[in-house]
Amino acid sequence: MVSPTTSEVHPTMGVKIFSAGISACLADIITFPLDTAKVRLQIQGEGQTSTTIRYKGVLGTITTLAKTEGLPKLYSGLPAGIQRQISFASLRIGLYDTVQEYFSSGKETPPTLGNRISAGLLTGGVAVFIGQPTEVVKVRLQAQSHLHGIKPRYTGTYNAYRIIATTESLSTLWKGTTPNLMRNVIINCTELVTYDLMKGALVNNQILADDVPCHLLSALVAGFCTTFLASPADVVKTRFINSLPGQYPSVPSCAMTMLTKEGPTAFFKGFVPSFLRLASWNVIMFVCFEQLKKELMKSRQTVDCTT
């Protein structure tokens, strides 16, 4: 009997979760300065004072942060970011195919658009609830500044977890779950479904083989579509999570305050760094994810053949 090739072997759920987690962590490490720039641009204009530094553009924000607060500030919150990818991306991406197959009644049945969207909704929702505390800590560490005599609220990742839980309550670690759920449901569905459809169209129409160029192009298209649709929810999430206790009574209050004080364009603050970050993150993550799955399955086949 001829053994199936690596491309014909379906990766196990464990392989997909592990590959997604490792790939997402690598992508986060490389693109984290863009994420920090995005957060600073998103909160700009909130409680503005005459002494507050103005950030202009992606490179301008990164340059200003490096000059005024030091290069390490670009990676403030990275440990929480890595924790977030391990608890969040590994599930929302790693479980997507498995859940999609469940809704499609097996691997051999082609998934419908509804199956794909349902899988994205379910895996994204579960992952948000599990990973929300890491999101809260990451955003707060990225947003805080020591300039203008402002004493930072937190000295580090674990200090932030402790301070938030003891001074604001344990439930504050899940602050912003609603806007983050909205954001990540949009992101998960758009990102994974667009990538899935784009890759399928390129491969099935024999435009590109199921390899790195195909994965790269699919990831770029998915990144743009996701950024455009998720930007309003992303900005509201960042503002609400970073807010002081009592600043915004609710998520709708936060959104309405932004709309009335800053106008509708406020919902697209940080769009360019968001796109650059998400597009580059997608390219790194999806290319690594696809290649890592193949290599792990190839290694597994080699072990099976030798035993």
N, C-alpha and C positions, 0 to 999 in steps of 0.2 A: 504494500500500500504506500502511495506517495504521500509524504507529509505535506500539510498545507504550508504555503508561504507565509511570511510574517504579515504581509498586507491582508491575507485572508483570515488570519486569526483575530478574533475579537478580543481586545484587551479586557482583563477582568476588572471588576469594580475597584478592587484594591489598587491595581496598577493605575487606573484613571484618577483616583483620589490622590495618590502619592505624586503622580506626575503633575497634576494641577497645582498642588501645594508647593512643590519645589519650583516649578516654572513661574508661579505667581510671586513667590518670594524673590527670585532673581530679577524679575521685571520691576518689582517695587524698589529694590536696592538701586537699580540703574536710573529709574525715573523719579525718585523721591524729591529731588530739588524742584522739579516741575510741579509736583503736588503741593509742596510748601508755598511756591509762588502763587498757585491757584487759590489756596486758602487765604493768603494775605490780600490778594486782589478782591476776593469775594467779600471779605469783611471791611474793606476800605469804604469809607463814607459813613460807617456806623459810629455814632458818637464822635464825629470828627472835631478836632481842635486845631488851632492855628499852628501848633508845634508838631502836629502829627506828620510823619514823613509820607509823601505821596509816592505811590508806586506807579510806574509807567511801563506797560508792556511786560512780556515774559522775561526777556533778557535784562531789562531795566530793573525789574523786581529782584531777580536773582543777584544782579550786581550790587544793588542797594543793600540787600540783606547781608551779602558777603562783606561789604565795606563797613557797614554800621554795626552789625551784630556778630560778624565772624563767619567763616566758612562752615563750622560745625552746625550753625543755626539752620542751614539748608537741610540737615538731616535730623533736626529735632523731632522726636516722635517716631523715629525709624523702628526702634524695638517694638512699639505698639503696632506699627504698620506691619511688621513681620508676623506678629501674633495674630493680627487681623487676617492676613492672607492664609495662615495655617488653619485658622478656625472658620474662615469665611469662603475664600476662593476655592479651597480644596473641595468644599462641599457643593457650592453652586455650580462649579465647572465640572468637577469630578463625577458628580451624580447625575448630571444633565442627560447623558446618553442612556444611562440605566433607567432613569425615570421615563424618558421618552420611549424607550423600548417597552416599558410596562404599559404605558398608555396606548402603544401601537399593537399590543398583543404579541410581542415577540420580535426577535432580531430580523426575521425574514420579511416582515410586513413593512412596506415603506411608510414612514411617519407622515401624517398630514400636517398642515400648518397649525391646526388646532392642537395636535399632539405636542408639537414643538413649543408653542406658546404656553401650554399647560405645564410642561416640564420646566420651562424657565420661571414661571410664576411660583411653582412649588419649591424648587431648589433655592431660588433667590429669597423667598420668604423665610424659609427655615434657617438659611445661612445668616440672614440679617439679625434674627433674634439671638442666635448663638454668639455672633461676633460683635454685637453693638457696643459692649463695654470697651473693646479695643478701639473702636471708631471714635468714641467720645474722648478717650485719653489722647489718641493721635491728633485729633483736630485741635484740642486745647493746647497741647504742647507746640504745635506748629504755629498757632495764632498768637501765643504770648510773646511779649517783647520786654526787654529790661531797660529800654531807652526812656529818656525823659523822667528819670527818677521812679519809674514804675517797677515795683518789686514783683518778680515773677511769682505766679501763684504756685507753681510746682517746680521742684528741683530735678525731677526725673520721672521715668515711666512708672515705677512702682510707688513712688511718692505720690504721683497723681492719682493712682487707683485708691490709695489710702486716704488722701485728703478729701477726694470727692465723696467716698463712702462714709467718712466720719463727720464731715462738716455739712454735707448737703443731703445725705442719705444714700443708702445702697441703690435705691431705685433710680437715682440720678445717672448711674452708669448706663441706664437704658434710655436716657434723655434723648429725644430726637428720633426715637424708633419709628414713629409714623412717617416723617418726611424721608428718613433713610430707607424705610420699607418701600415708599413710593418711588424713590430714586432707584433703588436696586432692583425692583421689579421691572422698571423701565429698562435699566441697564442690562439686566440678565436676559430679558426677552429679546431686546433689540440686538444686543451684542452677540449672544449665542445663536439666535435664530438667523440673523443676517449673515453671520459667519458660515453657519451651516448651509444656508441656501446659496450663498455666493460660491462656496467651495464646491457644492454639488453641481451648480450650473457650469462652472469652469471645467470640472472633471467630466461630467456627463456629455457636454458638448465638445469634448476633446480640445478645448482651448489651451488648457494646461494640465500637466500630470499632477497627481496627488502628491506634491512634493513642496519644497521650501518656497519657490516663487508663487505657487497657488495659495499657500498658507499666508504668505506675506500680503498679497493683494487683498485677499478675503478679510484679513485682520484690519487693514487700512480702511476699507469700506465700512466695516462694522464699527470701527472707532469713530468715524465721522457721524454716521447715523445715530449712534448712541449718545455722543456728546450733545448734538443738537436737541434731541428729545429729552434728555435727562438734566440739562443745565438748570432750568428753573427750580426743580426739586433739589438739586445739588446745592445751589446757593442758599435756599431756605434752610436746608439741613445744616449747613455750615454755620449760618447765623444763629440758629436756634440752639445748637449744641454748644457754641462758644459763648452764649449769652449768660449774663449774671442772673442769679436767682431773682425772679419777679420781673425781669426786664420785659419779657414777652409772656403774657398769660397762657398763650396757646400757639400752636403752629399756624393756624389761620391769622392770628393777630400779628405774628412775625411777618407773614407774607403781605398783609394789608399795610403794615407800617412801612415796609420796603416800597410798596407800590405808591403810597401817598407821599412819602418823603423823598424818594429817589427816582420814581418813575419806572415804567415797564422794563427799561434797559437794565435795571439793577438785577433782574433775574438771569441776565446773560453776562454778568461780571465774571471775569476770569475765563471767558470762553476759549480764547486762544491757548492759554496754558492747559486748560482742560482737554482740548483736542490734542495738543502736542503730547500731553502726558498719556491720555487714554489710547491714542493711536500708537505711540511708541510702546506703551505698556502691552497693548494687544499684540503687536508684532512680535515682541520678545516672548510674551507668554505663550501665544498660540504656536509659534514656530518651535519653541522649546518643548511645549506640551506634546505636539505631534511627534517630534523626533524622539523624545524620551519614552513615549508609549511604545514606539517601534523598537527601540533598543532594548527596553525591558522585556518585551515579548520575544525578541530575538534571543536574548539571554536565557529566557525561560525555555524556549524550544531547544536550545543547545544543551541545557541541563537535562531536559526530558529525553533527548536523543542518546545522551551518554549513560543514562541510568537504565 
